[in-house]
């Protein structure tokens, strides 16, 4: 009976260990300089031990990358035509959350602000002026 109780006690202690999270997530919203969410943004995630992953933001500008290995330095790139490409380097994923490059933890979603691109336009007229 003692042996049975000892085995039962060890099994009961192991149950909380099985529930521990072994991965983390990166999720957030891509917005423009005025804070308006941007749908259709191509968001790419690269890391030292994972294949490159790509997502497109939803109508509300949201994206998410799930089940990432913690502790790796990830890069998140947001690209949309007419806007500058935004690159967030050094994103550290912890168990069940992610961190900013400075190492500060933050709860909730990351916000990536993508500034408008400058459009350079030039007009070149070829030909001679009309004469009478």
Buried (B, 14 or more C-beta within 10 A) or exposed (E): EEEEEEEEEEEEEEEEEEEEEEEBBBBBBBBBEEEEBBEEBBBBBBBEEBEEBEBEBBEEBBBEBEEBBBEBEBBBBBBBEEBEEBEBEEBBBEEEBBBEEEEEEEEEBBEBBBEEEEEEEEEEEEEEEEEE
